[in-house]
Amino acid sequence: MRRHPAPLTVTAALLLPLALSGCAFGAYFPPTTTLERQISGVYEGVGVGPTGRVPYRLTLGLVERDGRASGSLVNLESRRVYAGNGPFKRLADGTELTLKLYENGTHRANLYLIRRDKDGTVTLDGHLRTVLLGREALGYTLQLRPIPPAQP
């Protein structure tokens, strides 16, 4: 005598919601977190180092879930663009970012920044260290401030 396939199908259909209850099916995840909205954006400022004062623009994006930051740094004097990424850490008084910057696939610099928000003034302070022959060489002290987005 053959078994009827209906009991197996009914059993599977009844157990399916229990099996899927731990997944995020139908859950809403916001596209950005509060930290991502606070930090992601465009910053401009000046780097001071052995070659003098150099203006920079940093476009920064942050993904909190991955613990990663990425962005591009533009030297506004020479118009050179460096793309990079790296980890970030939340601190008691701000956020620490460490980015490895590349130009045409070659590691050119390391960027160490701390974002602080004191009395409503947001700054990114840190160091840009150029890389020559695999070692950090020249250092620049950076101070960047956010640029408000353009109004439509």
Contacts in CASP RR format, 6 or more apart in sequence:
PFRMAT RR
TARGET T0000
AUTHOR 0000-0000-0000
METHOD contacts of the structure
MODEL  1
MRRHPAPLTVTAALLLPLALSGCAFGAYFPPTTTLERQISGVYEGVGVGP
TGRVPYRLTLGLVERDGRASGSLVNLESRRVYAGNGPFKRLADGTELTLK
LYENGTHRANLYLIRRDKDGTVTLDGHLRTVLLGREALGYTLQLRPIPPA
QP
32 40 0 8 1.000
33 64 0 8 1.000
33 65 0 8 1.000
35 62 0 8 1.000
35 64 0 8 1.000
35 90 0 8 1.000
35 95 0 8 1.000
36 61 0 8 1.000
36 62 0 8 1.000
36 63 0 8 1.000
36 64 0 8 1.000
38 117 0 8 1.000
39 60 0 8 1.000
39 61 0 8 1.000
39 62 0 8 1.000
39 69 0 8 1.000
39 88 0 8 1.000
39 95 0 8 1.000
39 115 0 8 1.000
40 60 0 8 1.000
40 61 0 8 1.000
40 62 0 8 1.000
41 59 0 8 1.000
41 60 0 8 1.000
41 61 0 8 1.000
41 146 0 8 1.000
41 147 0 8 1.000
42 57 0 8 1.000
42 58 0 8 1.000
42 59 0 8 1.000
42 60 0 8 1.000
42 146 0 8 1.000
42 147 0 8 1.000
42 149 0 8 1.000
43 57 0 8 1.000
43 58 0 8 1.000
43 59 0 8 1.000
43 60 0 8 1.000
43 124 0 8 1.000
43 144 0 8 1.000
43 145 0 8 1.000
43 146 0 8 1.000
43 147 0 8 1.000
44 55 0 8 1.000
44 56 0 8 1.000
44 57 0 8 1.000
44 58 0 8 1.000
44 76 0 8 1.000
44 144 0 8 1.000
44 145 0 8 1.000
44 147 0 8 1.000
45 55 0 8 1.000
45 56 0 8 1.000
45 57 0 8 1.000
45 142 0 8 1.000
45 143 0 8 1.000
45 144 0 8 1.000
45 145 0 8 1.000
46 53 0 8 1.000
46 54 0 8 1.000
46 55 0 8 1.000
46 56 0 8 1.000
46 142 0 8 1.000
46 143 0 8 1.000
47 53 0 8 1.000
47 54 0 8 1.000
47 55 0 8 1.000
47 56 0 8 1.000
47 128 0 8 1.000
47 140 0 8 1.000
47 141 0 8 1.000
47 142 0 8 1.000
47 143 0 8 1.000
48 54 0 8 1.000
48 140 0 8 1.000
48 141 0 8 1.000
49 138 0 8 1.000
49 139 0 8 1.000
49 140 0 8 1.000
49 141 0 8 1.000
50 138 0 8 1.000
50 139 0 8 1.000
51 138 0 8 1.000
54 75 0 8 1.000
54 76 0 8 1.000
54 77 0 8 1.000
54 140 0 8 1.000
55 75 0 8 1.000
55 76 0 8 1.000
55 77 0 8 1.000
56 73 0 8 1.000
56 74 0 8 1.000
56 75 0 8 1.000
56 76 0 8 1.000
56 128 0 8 1.000
56 142 0 8 1.000
56 144 0 8 1.000
57 73 0 8 1.000
57 74 0 8 1.000
57 76 0 8 1.000
58 71 0 8 1.000
58 72 0 8 1.000
58 73 0 8 1.000
58 74 0 8 1.000
58 124 0 8 1.000
58 144 0 8 1.000
59 71 0 8 1.000
59 72 0 8 1.000
59 74 0 8 1.000
60 69 0 8 1.000
60 70 0 8 1.000
60 71 0 8 1.000
60 97 0 8 1.000
61 69 0 8 1.000
61 70 0 8 1.000
61 71 0 8 1.000
62 68 0 8 1.000
62 69 0 8 1.000
62 88 0 8 1.000
63 69 0 8 1.000
63 70 0 8 1.000
67 87 0 8 1.000
67 88 0 8 1.000
68 85 0 8 1.000
68 86 0 8 1.000
68 87 0 8 1.000
68 88 0 8 1.000
69 85 0 8 1.000
69 86 0 8 1.000
69 87 0 8 1.000
69 88 0 8 1.000
69 97 0 8 1.000
69 99 0 8 1.000
70 83 0 8 1.000
70 84 0 8 1.000
70 85 0 8 1.000
70 86 0 8 1.000
70 99 0 8 1.000
71 83 0 8 1.000
71 84 0 8 1.000
71 85 0 8 1.000
71 99 0 8 1.000
72 81 0 8 1.000
72 82 0 8 1.000
72 83 0 8 1.000
72 84 0 8 1.000
73 81 0 8 1.000
73 82 0 8 1.000
73 84 0 8 1.000
73 101 0 8 1.000
73 109 0 8 1.000
73 111 0 8 1.000
73 128 0 8 1.000
74 80 0 8 1.000
74 81 0 8 1.000
74 82 0 8 1.000
75 81 0 8 1.000
75 82 0 8 1.000
80 103 0 8 1.000
81 103 0 8 1.000
82 101 0 8 1.000
82 102 0 8 1.000
82 103 0 8 1.000
82 108 0 8 1.000
82 109 0 8 1.000
83 101 0 8 1.000
83 102 0 8 1.000
83 103 0 8 1.000
84 99 0 8 1.000
84 100 0 8 1.000
84 101 0 8 1.000
84 102 0 8 1.000
84 111 0 8 1.000
85 99 0 8 1.000
85 100 0 8 1.000
86 97 0 8 1.000
86 98 0 8 1.000
86 99 0 8 1.000
86 100 0 8 1.000
87 98 0 8 1.000
88 95 0 8 1.000
88 96 0 8 1.000
88 97 0 8 1.000
88 98 0 8 1.000
89 95 0 8 1.000
89 96 0 8 1.000
91 114 0 8 1.000
93 116 0 8 1.000
94 114 0 8 1.000
94 115 0 8 1.000
94 116 0 8 1.000
94 117 0 8 1.000
95 114 0 8 1.000
95 115 0 8 1.000
96 112 0 8 1.000
96 113 0 8 1.000
96 114 0 8 1.000
96 115 0 8 1.000
97 111 0 8 1.000
97 112 0 8 1.000
97 113 0 8 1.000
97 114 0 8 1.000
97 115 0 8 1.000
97 124 0 8 1.000
98 110 0 8 1.000
98 111 0 8 1.000
98 112 0 8 1.000
98 113 0 8 1.000
99 110 0 8 1.000
99 111 0 8 1.000
99 113 0 8 1.000
100 107 0 8 1.000
100 109 0 8 1.000
100 110 0 8 1.000
100 111 0 8 1.000
101 107 0 8 1.000
101 108 0 8 1.000
101 109 0 8 1.000
101 110 0 8 1.000
101 111 0 8 1.000
102 108 0 8 1.000
107 131 0 8 1.000
107 134 0 8 1.000
108 130 0 8 1.000
108 131 0 8 1.000
109 128 0 8 1.000
109 129 0 8 1.000
109 130 0 8 1.000
109 131 0 8 1.000
110 128 0 8 1.000
110 129 0 8 1.000
110 131 0 8 1.000
110 136 0 8 1.000
111 127 0 8 1.000
111 128 0 8 1.000
111 129 0 8 1.000
111 142 0 8 1.000
112 126 0 8 1.000
112 127 0 8 1.000
112 128 0 8 1.000
112 129 0 8 1.000
113 124 0 8 1.000
113 125 0 8 1.000
113 126 0 8 1.000
113 142 0 8 1.000
113 144 0 8 1.000
114 124 0 8 1.000
114 125 0 8 1.000
114 126 0 8 1.000
115 122 0 8 1.000
115 123 0 8 1.000
115 124 0 8 1.000
116 122 0 8 1.000
116 123 0 8 1.000
116 125 0 8 1.000
121 145 0 8 1.000
122 145 0 8 1.000
122 146 0 8 1.000
123 143 0 8 1.000
123 144 0 8 1.000
123 145 0 8 1.000
124 142 0 8 1.000
124 143 0 8 1.000
124 144 0 8 1.000
124 145 0 8 1.000
125 142 0 8 1.000
125 143 0 8 1.000
125 144 0 8 1.000
126 141 0 8 1.000
126 142 0 8 1.000
126 143 0 8 1.000
127 139 0 8 1.000
127 140 0 8 1.000
127 141 0 8 1.000
127 142 0 8 1.000
128 139 0 8 1.000
128 140 0 8 1.000
128 142 0 8 1.000
129 136 0 8 1.000
129 137 0 8 1.000
129 138 0 8 1.000
129 139 0 8 1.000
129 140 0 8 1.000
130 136 0 8 1.000
130 137 0 8 1.000
130 138 0 8 1.000
130 139 0 8 1.000
130 140 0 8 1.000
131 137 0 8 1.000
END
